[in-house]
Amino acid sequence: MIYETIVTTADRDGLPHIAPMGVRFEEERAILAPFRPSITLDNIVATKSAVINLTTDVRIFAGCVTGFQRDWPTLAATTVPSVRLADPLAHIELRLADLHDDDTRPVLRMECVHRETHAPFPGFNRAQAAIVEGAILVSRLFMLPPEKVDSEIAYLRIAIDKTAGDAERTAWNWLLQAIEAHRAKALHS
């Protein structure tokens, strides 16, 4: 099973990086597999650490994949040389245990060394789930045919129209703007 999370890392100078990433768990290890090139990968190799953030603030997913907002408040992690989101529901601090290198997609096995819960998980509403799916779709625009994108967006829009709050509508608009910008760029290339 893959969980959609926000992974935070810091470079050797402490500069934060925030990225949506699917994560798998095997016992007390988290498995990350970022595609190259990857700032997340570079930071983990440099510091041997990362933090998984669990959040229902879907603006973070949409903001990061679209580039409309990449800077979110962070705090120093408790036990590893990294950062965490300032307001996650929970976070899991990781230490690199094993790196299986690959030219396209290395696999990082990370020990879960510290966990904190900050707030109860209220559950996702349908609009939040639609934003996460839309963010994944936007991250793959370069490889999907426009008809597929349009079909998926039309389906996801149902959940947005029925259940979105202000944060979800903001995130949705970022996703739609990113799709328009991608298509405009493709027309002029």
Summary of the structure (lengths in Angstrom):
residues: 189
radius of gyration: 16.8
end to end distance: 38.2
largest distance: 48.6
contacts: 590
relative contact order: 0.16
helix: 40%
strand: 30%
